[in-house]
């Protein structure tokens, strides 16, 4: 590999890692939403969507879900520290 190819790969990896962090935040927020939702008080269409979301979250590897929840908590801690 030449120097330019290595640099392009490094940039692509950085982009992918940034996207992973954003996806972890989305997954973490979704997990918190599902956990805090009361299915009895939601409209039927929302309950169905929450069930699909819950099943999808449960299918994730445990380590990924843990990373996602930590990502959301870390963001919350930073916001609290600034306040």
C-alpha positions, -999 to +999 in steps of 0.1 A: +000+000+000+012+034-008+010+064+015-021+078-001-040+045+002-031+043+038-043+078+044-076+071+026-082+040+047-074+059+079-099+086+070-126+060+061-120+042+095-124+076+113-157+082+094-169+047+103-160+051+139-178+084+141-209+068+125-207+040+150-207+064+179-238+082+165-256+048+160-247+038+195-263+070+208-295+063+187-296+027+200-290+038+236-317+064+234-341+039+219-333+014+246-340+040+273-373+050+255-385+014+254-375+008+290-394+039+302-425+034+281-457+022+295-473+000+268-508+004+284-508+041+278-495+041+242-517+041+211-518+007+193-496+018+164-470+030+188-471-002+208-465-022+177-435+000+168-422-002+204-425-040+202-405-041+169-379-018+184-377-039+216-372-071+196-345-054+175-327-041+206-329-076+222-313-091+191-281-070+195-250-085+211-249-077+248-216-058+244-231-035+217-261-027+238-239-020+268-218+004+247-249+021+235-263+026+270-229+039+282-228+063+253-262+078+263-252+080+299-219+096+292-237+123+272-261+129+300-233+132+325-215+158+303-247+178+301-252+177+338-216+188+344-220+218+322-252+229+340 
